[in-house]
Amino acid sequence: MFLALPSWAQAATSLQFLGAARTVGGSACLLETGKSKILIDFGLFMSTEDRLRNNLLPFDPSSIDYVLLTHAHSDHGGRIPLLYKNGFRGKVVGIGATKALTRLIMGASLDYPDREAGALFGSQDVAAMMNNFMSLSYDRKVDLLPDVAVRFRNAGHILGSAMIEIWCKDGDQTIKIVFTGDMGNTSIPLLKVPFDVRDGDYVIVEATYGATQRIRNETPQFGKEIRNTLQTGGSVLIPAFTLDRTQKVLFMLGRLKREGIIPEQTPVYADSGMARRITRIYARYAGHFHPEARKLTDGGQDLFRFPGFHDVSGVEALRAHDQGMPAIYVTSSGMLDHGNAPQHLEKMIEEPQNLLAIVGWQAPGSLGSRLLAGERRVRIPVRREGKGGVGADSVEKDVKMRIMQFDLFSNHADACQMLNWLAGFGKTKQVFVVHGDKENTINMARIIDRNLGFKAVAPELNDRIILSADLQYRNLKAGAIPCAGLGGSENMKGTMDF
Ligand SMILES: [Zn+2]
């Protein structure tokens, strides 16, 4: 529904939250100046109750000048082809690695007709998006329109992920808006850490984890648990999302081998065709790597291949179980519901010496979440090859293998890291908290206000906020030291007021 706004509001600079408002999915923000209209992300709503929103376009797509894309996850860019289907003819702007990943992921999602995206738009709309994709480099300020300039900064979330700084003219003044997009955590030294932006009038931050401290340095424990499992003759199953999680797991396994924590000869089977293609893209962008990873690539090391590494798929990977040798299997899906992971689980679940290492978020109701909740008998969806081809089937099994969860692979900043990053600003006019559920976004806004002294709110879906260069700044609270260390700190409770 279009509301008639008073003429002063039509000419004003405004920001409208069209998704990821008090929810995680459907990231989308509409920035309007008196002359230009820009979307920041246009992603898929993921949850069952929000999915019906995917077809809604509460604006005329042909009136949009640009779409700025923070990164390749489909909850941020998955609906962009729908804009082209409905008359958008402008460009999508993102980092080059985001373009490469988006092309791969968008093409693949069309291969699955049951996916939501397949029904929303066709391959010609994806092609239109890719043909109009304008690649940017990090850290270069670009004048996009007469009244709008942008600069992409590394967000350290997945390869190519960016925070976006936007300057827009508001009369004879300038307003600077900063979007964090999804901000990475700093526990795995594969990608560069998030860039320290130091100034902005309005800041839009993510709150996937809300006001919780999540990330601890579990690297030693992760290595120890894998080593112990292998030493007792057990094998390890690591279900991992194909984008970013698989690459970080392989990077860490290579590092544990180099450090002698797990034996060099232990076979590691990477069983996912999609993950393999994504890993190849990661390997092409060493310039985006963390200095520690960069040192290795500069020395000729392949970060994702190491002694004992086997890049095999399907039947061949499953056959490895018959060799009776302790091994590590890295495979999708990350929640064990589809892909090749269930086939491996079927072979491993009844052996108490085996370890299931959960390294990603598990949606409520997924097989992974039920295993984590301690269910003792589960139904596993498996594929069977018969005369008529591959068919779906399921088997019921007792759960005897050990199950552990490791948070260190999470690729979102926790509250501590986000507050430290925001404290670098010194002053802001207003902070908006998005990309988290209702409780997390409201709590995060509250702790930003309380600890930093910045005005912070959790906007609701479709809220439109008028931005003004004349609005008073709020200065950083004197003596604010929100967290003692990045990425979570044991001292946090003493210094941060929840
Ligand atoms: Zn993301």
Residues whose N, C-alpha, C, O or C-beta is under 5 A from the ligand:
A	BS01	ZN	H73 D182
